[in-house]
């Protein structure tokens, strides 16, 4: 029987001591790792004061609705429109929309031009720095650039008239219009039908009336001229006619006036007056600025006799007709091409 070698036992003991020491080291390393990983552990002081995560502010609140502080009237006679707006939140910008268009960045104020007649709509939103949009603020208006038709006179004084008062009635084909009246070249002012005047002086008078729609468009004027003769010492008569030819700068022509005597006895005309009325049928052409009247030479020493219920057309005998001259101005007179002018006549006569 063989005895085991003694050195093998010693080696086995050393091996066990080595494994025991190795196990202790592994235990110490594991404990150290556990201590570092443990929150609040002495070996990890930073774990006791964690660093806060960075914060970020997000703005999702839209600004208040914008307020429109400038806008066209409704209705409007202009084919352009300007809008101004503001917002109670500072620093906002704006996006605008016209009619069925899309919202787009816009200036403040913003102007739109060459708009068609009819109803239009405008809307504006405020936009903050974060891109939030407010609710829309809108405005609707109607554009009307067409003038109403000329009024029609439904009541006038007789011509000639023995009354120092006169009443005019008028109407228009366009419903809802207002009216503006003027007497003897005065300023047109708001009036209603009927319109009455009193205290009129003897002589010729001219009444004018225009229609004005809700948008402010004004029609051409409808006029009526008549003569007032209320004195017992004078005799009424009427004046009509004029010049139907063409005028041009430097041209002079007779006003072929017809003097009519409605009385049952002859009259003697001792004065005649011709007044050029303001304006003309063409915008930019003013009668008194472009025309000049040379009066008739009729007078108390050179009278015109008119038979009872008869008439005389000037010139007649020694009495000349009034003459009209178109002045040759230094300024351009092209605005008067095709224009017609209105004259007011007056005078005095006795039996």
C-alpha positions in Angstrom: 0.0 0.0 0.0 1.5 3.4 -1.1 1.5 6.3 1.3 0.3 9.6 -0.3 2.9 12.2 -1.0 2.8 14.8 1.8 3.4 17.8 -0.4 0.1 17.3 -2.1 -1.7 17.9 1.2 0.2 21.2 1.7 -0.5 22.4 -1.8 -4.2 21.7 -1.3 -4.2 23.8 1.9 -2.5 26.7 0.1 -5.1 26.5 -2.6 -7.9 26.7 -0.1 -6.3 29.8 1.5 -5.9 31.5 -1.8 -9.5 30.8 -2.8 -10.7 32.1 0.6 -8.7 35.3 0.2 -10.0 35.7 -3.3 -13.6 35.3 -2.1 -12.9 38.0 0.6 -11.6 40.4 -2.1 -14.6 39.8 -4.3 -16.9 40.5 -1.3 -15.1 43.8 -0.5 -15.3 44.9 -4.2 -19.0 44.1 -4.3 -19.6 46.0 -1.0 -17.7 49.0 -2.5 -19.8 48.9 -5.6 -23.0 48.6 -3.5 -21.9 51.5 -1.4 -21.2 53.8 -4.4 -24.6 52.8 -6.0 -26.5 53.4 -2.8 -28.3 56.8 -2.9 -27.1 59.0 -0.2 -24.1 56.7 0.5 -20.9 58.2 2.0 -19.0 57.1 -1.0 -21.2 59.1 -3.4 -21.8 62.6 -1.9 -23.1 63.9 -5.2 -26.1 61.5 -5.0 -27.4 63.4 -1.9 -27.8 66.6 -4.0 -29.2 65.8 -7.4 -28.8 68.5 -10.1 -32.2 69.9 -11.2 -33.2 69.3 -14.8 -33.4 72.5 -17.0 -36.9 74.1 -17.3 -38.4 75.5 -20.5 -41.5 77.9 -20.7 -43.9 77.1 -23.5 -46.4 79.9 -24.6 -49.6 78.4 -26.0 -51.9 81.3 -25.1 -53.1 83.3 -28.1 -53.1 87.2 -27.9 -56.4 89.1 -27.5 -58.4 89.8 -30.6 -57.2 92.9 -32.5 -59.4 96.0 -32.6 -60.1 97.8 -35.9 -59.5 101.6 -35.3 -59.6 102.8 -39.0 -62.0 101.6 -41.7 -64.1 102.8 -44.7 -67.7 104.1 -44.2 -70.5 101.7 -45.0 -71.6 102.3 -47.7 -68.6 103.9 -49.4 -68.3 105.8 -52.7 -64.5 105.0 -52.9 -63.0 102.0 -54.6 -60.1 101.9 -52.1 -60.2 101.1 -48.4 -57.7 101.6 -45.5 -57.7 99.7 -42.3 -55.8 100.4 -39.1 -55.8 98.1 -36.0 -54.3 97.6 -32.6 -54.0 95.0 -29.9 -53.8 95.1 -26.1 -50.7 92.7 -26.2 -47.6 94.6 -27.1 -45.1 93.3 -29.7 -47.7 91.4 -31.8 -47.8 91.4 -35.6 -50.8 91.0 -37.8 -52.2 88.8 -40.6 -55.1 90.1 -42.8 -57.7 88.7 -45.1 -59.7 90.4 -47.8 -63.0 88.8 -49.0 -62.3 85.1 -49.7 -58.5 85.4 -49.8 -56.1 83.7 -47.4 -54.7 85.3 -44.2 -51.3 86.8 -44.9 -48.9 89.1 -43.1 -49.9 92.7 -43.5 -48.8 96.2 -42.6 -50.6 98.5 -40.2 -52.4 100.4 -41.6 -53.1 98.3 -44.8 -54.7 99.8 -47.9 -56.6 98.0 -50.7 -57.2 99.7 -54.1 -59.3 99.2 -57.2 -62.0 97.3 -55.4 -65.2 96.5 -57.4 -68.6 97.8 -56.5 -70.5 95.5 -54.1 -70.1 94.0 -50.6 -66.6 93.3 -49.3 -65.2 91.8 -46.0 -62.0 92.4 -44.1 -60.6 90.3 -41.2 -57.4 90.7 -39.1 -55.7 88.4 -36.5 -52.9 89.3 -34.0 -49.9 86.9 -33.9 -47.5 86.8 -30.9 -43.8 85.9 -30.9 -44.6 82.3 -30.2 -46.8 82.2 -33.4 -50.1 82.0 -31.5 -53.0 83.6 -33.5 -55.9 85.5 -32.0 -59.5 85.1 -33.1 -60.4 87.1 -36.2 -61.9 90.6 -36.0 -64.0 91.3 -39.1 -65.7 94.2 -40.9 -68.1 94.2 -43.9 -68.9 97.2 -46.1 -70.5 98.0 -49.4 -68.8 100.0 -52.2 -71.1 102.0 -54.5 -69.5 104.4 -57.0 -72.5 104.9 -59.3 -74.3 108.2 -59.0 -78.1 108.2 -58.9 -80.1 109.5 -61.8 -81.0 113.2 -62.1 -84.1 114.2 -60.1 -87.3 115.0 -61.8 -89.2 118.2 -61.0 -92.8 117.6 -60.0 -93.7 121.2 -59.0 -92.4 124.5 -60.3 -93.6 128.1 -60.2 -95.1 129.6 -63.4 -92.8 131.5 -65.7 -93.1 134.4 -65.5 -94.4 134.6 -62.0 -96.1 137.5 -60.2 -95.2 136.0 -56.8 -92.1 136.7 -54.8 -92.4 133.1 -53.4 -91.7 129.8 -55.2 -92.2 126.1 -54.3 -90.5 123.2 -56.0 -91.3 119.5 -55.7 -88.9 116.7 -56.9 -88.4 113.0 -56.9 -85.8 110.4 -58.1 -86.0 107.0 -59.7 -83.5 105.6 -57.1 -85.1 104.8 -53.8 -83.7 106.1 -50.6 -81.8 109.1 -52.0 -81.5 112.5 -50.3 -81.5 115.8 -52.1 -79.4 119.0 -52.2 -80.8 122.3 -53.5 -79.4 125.6 -54.6 -80.9 128.9 -55.7 -79.3 131.4 -58.1 -75.8 129.8 -58.1 -75.6 129.3 -54.4 -74.0 126.4 -52.6 -76.0 123.1 -52.8 -77.3 122.1 -49.4 -79.5 119.3 -48.0 -83.1 119.8 -48.7 -86.4 117.9 -48.8 -89.3 118.0 -51.2 -91.1 120.3 -51.4 -88.6 123.2 -51.1 -90.0 126.7 -50.8 -88.4 130.2 -51.2 -89.8 133.6 -50.3 -88.8 137.2 -50.6 -87.5 136.7 -54.2 -86.4 139.9 -56.0 -87.8 140.8 -59.4 -85.9 139.3 -62.2 -84.6 135.9 -63.3 -84.0 133.1 -60.8 -82.6 129.6 -61.2 -83.3 126.6 -59.0 -81.2 123.5 -59.0 -81.5 120.1 -57.3 -79.3 117.0 -57.1 -79.9 113.5 -55.7 -77.4 112.1 -53.2 -77.3 108.3 -52.4 -76.3 106.7 -49.1 -72.7 106.3 -50.3 -72.4 110.1 -51.0 -72.6 109.9 -54.8 -74.3 112.9 -56.3 -76.3 113.1 -59.5 -76.1 115.8 -62.1 -78.2 118.8 -61.4 -81.7 119.4 -62.6 -82.4 123.1 -63.0 -85.4 125.4 -63.6 -85.2 129.1 -64.5 -88.1 131.5 -64.2 -88.7 135.3 -63.9 -90.3 137.1 -61.0 -92.1 140.4 -61.6 -94.2 141.7 -58.7 -94.0 145.5 -59.1 -97.0 147.3 -60.5 -94.8 149.8 -62.4 -93.1 147.0 -64.3 -94.5 144.5 -66.8 -93.5 140.8 -66.9 -91.9 139.2 -69.9 -89.9 136.1 -70.6 -86.5 135.6 -72.2 -85.5 132.4 -74.0 -83.0 131.2 -76.5 -79.2 131.4 -76.7 -76.4 130.2 -78.9 -76.5 126.7 -80.3 -73.3 126.7 -82.3 -69.7 125.7 -81.3 -67.5 127.9 -79.2 -63.7 127.8 -79.1 -61.1 130.0 -77.6 -61.4 133.5 -79.1 -64.8 132.8 -80.7 -67.6 135.4 -80.2 -71.3 134.8 -81.0 -74.6 136.5 -80.5 -77.1 135.1 -78.0 -80.2 135.1 -80.0 -82.6 136.0 -77.2 -86.4 135.9 -77.8 -88.3 138.5 -75.7 -91.9 137.4 -75.2 -94.7 139.7 -74.0 -97.5 137.8 -72.3 -99.5 141.0 -71.5 -102.5 142.3 -73.3 -100.7 145.5 -74.1 -97.3 146.5 -75.6 -94.3 146.7 -73.4 -91.0 148.6 -73.6 -87.9 146.7 -72.4 -85.3 149.0 -71.0 -82.7 146.5 -69.6 -81.5 143.0 -70.2 -79.1 141.0 -68.1 -77.3 137.7 -68.9 -75.4 135.8 -66.2 -73.2 132.8 -66.8 -74.0 130.1 -64.3 -71.2 128.3 -62.4 -69.8 125.1 -63.8 -70.9 123.4 -67.0 -71.8 119.9 -68.2 -68.1 118.9 -68.0 -66.1 118.5 -64.8 -63.2 121.0 -64.7 -64.8 123.5 -67.1 -66.3 126.5 -65.3 -68.5 128.8 -67.3 -67.6 132.2 -65.6 -63.9 131.4 -65.9 -64.0 130.5 -69.6 -66.8 132.7 -71.0 -67.4 136.4 -71.1 -70.7 138.3 -71.8 -71.0 141.5 -73.8 -74.4 142.9 -72.8 -77.1 144.2 -75.1 -77.2 147.9 -75.7 -80.9 148.1 -74.8 -81.5 150.9 -72.3 -84.0 153.6 -71.3 -82.7 155.7 -74.2 -82.5 152.7 -76.6 -85.5 150.6 -75.6 -87.0 147.5 -77.2 -90.7 147.5 -78.0 -92.6 144.2 -77.9 -96.2 144.1 -79.1 -99.0 142.7 -76.9 -99.0 138.9 -76.7 -96.1 139.0 -79.1 -92.3 138.4 -79.2 -89.1 139.9 -80.6 -85.8 138.1 -81.3 -82.6 140.0 -80.8 -80.9 141.7 -82.5 -83.8 143.9 -83.6 -83.6 147.4 -84.9 -81.1 149.4 -83.0 -81.0 146.9 -80.1 -78.2 144.5 -80.2 -78.2 140.9 -78.9 -76.0 140.0 -76.0 -72.8 138.3 -77.1 -70.8 135.5 -75.6 -67.0 135.1 -76.1 -65.0 132.0 -75.1 -61.8 133.4 -73.6 -58.4 132.3 -74.9 -56.8 131.5 -71.6 -53.1 130.7 -71.0 -54.1 127.5 -69.2 -55.3 124.3 -71.0 -59.0 124.4 -71.8 -59.4 120.9 -73.1 -61.8 120.1 -70.3 -64.4 122.4 -72.0 -64.5 120.2 -75.2 -68.1 119.3 -75.7 -69.3 121.2 -72.7 -72.6 123.0 -72.5 -73.2 126.2 -70.4 -76.2 127.6 -68.7 -77.2 131.3 -68.7 -79.6 133.2 -66.5 -81.6 136.0 -68.0 -83.3 139.0 -66.5 -84.4 142.5 -67.3 -87.1 145.2 -66.8 -89.9 146.6 -68.9 -92.9 148.9 -68.6 -96.0 149.6 -70.5 
